């Protein structure tokens, strides 16, 4: 099973919808809150046999303004 750091998950605010989206390793998830979006991304990565190692002290730090 591959492992990644929580810092690799990019969360951003969607402009044309309510809520947030997360992008990591060709997985895209959406949620109403930052926490829900992060949890859904961790679950999606598990389905692809990728484990998120480490803890995030402040999930709001993962929110970015632009995704490259």
Steps between C-alpha positions, in 0.01 A plus 500: 500500500639840400510783752478876457511802727181695579672805349460346152122546523392832350165638620342798328175698509278443198384821336183383328375274784464489875778319677855383442680252277819301552748376244773241547646220285230524229221486759247782530253526788248762609346587834314775682779564752879473495484211749244304298702552183820378669327189641355415159843538338661267755228243427550537121876454536446186710294353215805555275727336760668824602536568871526849650775499762519763771251733660390848405494739793305761305307375197428854386869533410442257213264748331668662199380784282616347169568142395783453253 
